[in-house]
Amino acid sequence: MAQSRRPRRSGARRPASARPAPKAPVTDGPVIELEIERVAHGGVFVAHHEGRVVFVADAIPGERVVARIVDQGRDRFWRAETVEVLTASDDRREHVWPEASVDRAPEKRAGGAEFGHIRMPRQRALKADVLRDALARMGGVEHAVEVEPVDPALAPDVSIDEGTGWRTRVRLHVTPDGTVGPYAARSHTVVPVASLPLAVPALAALAPLGERFPGVRAIDLIAPSVGDPSLVAVGDERMPRGDRPTIEERVGDRAFRLDRDGFWQVHTGAAATLSRAVQELIDGDLFDPRAANHDLYGGVGLLAAAVGDRFGETVRITTVESDARATEHAGANLADWVGARAITARVDRYLDELDEKASAAERARLRDATIVLDPPRSGAGRAVVDRLAALRPRQLVYVACDPVALARDVGLLRERGYELQALRAFDLFPNTHHVEAVARLGAIV
Ligand SMILES: C[S@@+](CC[C@H](N)C(=O)[O-])C[C@H]1O[C@@H](n2cnc3c(N)ncnc32)[C@H](O)[C@@H]1O
């Protein structure tokens, strides 16, 4: 098994001593009883106390809990942590990660599994509620939402019932004395743990839990689908800086090379799930292989490849990605495909330039285009939506990891002459509040 202690470039800039001091957890706030009403965005639940909204962690709608107020700093709402469950929901279960359980003091609960106390079907129903509500409130559109579990055929080693064994990337943090662990929920305090149940088994076995790494800022654990997993000590100033190592990921018959610390979908079945969803959601009657098709925020070319695999080798498609290394890999990963180009650029600037310089023929090819976009958590945003709407491609397939950012952009696109035509959502982050959605929007003619 390959183990590397080389620092990642990004992490090597800041020594452990330069980190900001973690915020001290609040352990002495007032304790109150609350009725939990509904789920909110961000993995917390809504209750009311004396007319004020309280966002409560580690609860389930319908429960009555005792909660400690940990943030009274705002007029309109407070934040609280469940410390005791008085009336439990039928959907409550033993937490899949004992170190994240409500039985522990809130400041000692491991973070990153904030739905782990909820049975899986209810977790997915809650995520669907958040997405449906965001689309209605911010997107102005009522749309049925079902959050689908990952097809077991695409992730055979993942437990669908438990939502465990799926993470192929894990970051553990390190205290100045070298203690290793995840951050506690909603804080930057490192919590030592004895297990990592969300990680794929190879990473759970590799994790140096209980070992000490003084002088290191973090430990990254990476399990690519091809080859051995690796352990990377981040920010160790004593280690030599070397070239960025690369890894290979496989999706079906396709191989993708990328930097070991480059972006790749985290769930072991995510890349295949999203590739399939993009292929299925593109309206084939609207797809023109010779149009100026694009994969915006394209990474190393995953979704461009999905488009090519559905529509054949003659497809013309351009990936646009701000990370030069990822673009280099995208170029190589798509090299056997004559119609594929990979460009390093920020999407907003790239679209600006297109809008400014495209010839009449190129504008026509853009109007016939299918544009796949998979922005980071903050979404595409107004500037990109404005430029896209001005170029007016026939259809957009929007892959989103944040329901609120997606809903906001759907709202902006609807104001600019697009309609939401189809939506799928996938549970690519079981036992967390995160959800991935893929939406098709079409230009209204
Ligand atoms: C969610 S990832 C998607 C990558 C790819 N679609 C995949 O599934 O592997 C978002 C990508 O957008 C890139 N990115 C972030 N902001 C960008 C911007 N303003 N312009 C272009 N690319 C950006 C990131 O480097 C990252 O590779």
The ligand as a Gaussian input file, in Angstrom:
#p B3LYP/6-31G(d) Opt

LIG

0 1
 C      -18.065000      20.760000      -8.650000
 S      -16.532000      20.729000      -9.539000
 C      -17.052000      19.884000     -11.002000
 C      -15.975000      19.272000     -11.823000
 C      -16.431000      18.235000     -12.854000
 N      -17.680000      18.582000     -13.498000
 C      -16.548000      16.870000     -12.198000
 O      -17.663000      16.420000     -11.947000
 O      -15.497000      16.237000     -11.943000
 C      -16.378000      22.391000      -9.980000
 C      -15.142000      22.727000     -10.792000
 O      -15.224000      24.104000     -11.134000
 C      -13.936000      24.681000     -11.051000
 N      -14.198000      26.129000     -10.865000
 C      -14.513000      26.789000      -9.730000
 N      -14.788000      28.080000      -9.989000
 C      -14.647000      28.255000     -11.324000
 C      -14.801000      29.368000     -12.212000
 N      -15.172000      30.577000     -11.749000
 N      -14.588000      29.169000     -13.514000
 C      -14.203000      27.963000     -13.985000
 N      -14.059000      26.860000     -13.202000
 C      -14.266000      27.006000     -11.885000
 C      -13.259000      23.959000      -9.925000
 O      -11.856000      24.026000     -10.081000
 C      -13.821000      22.542000     -10.095000
 O      -12.981000      21.770000     -10.924000

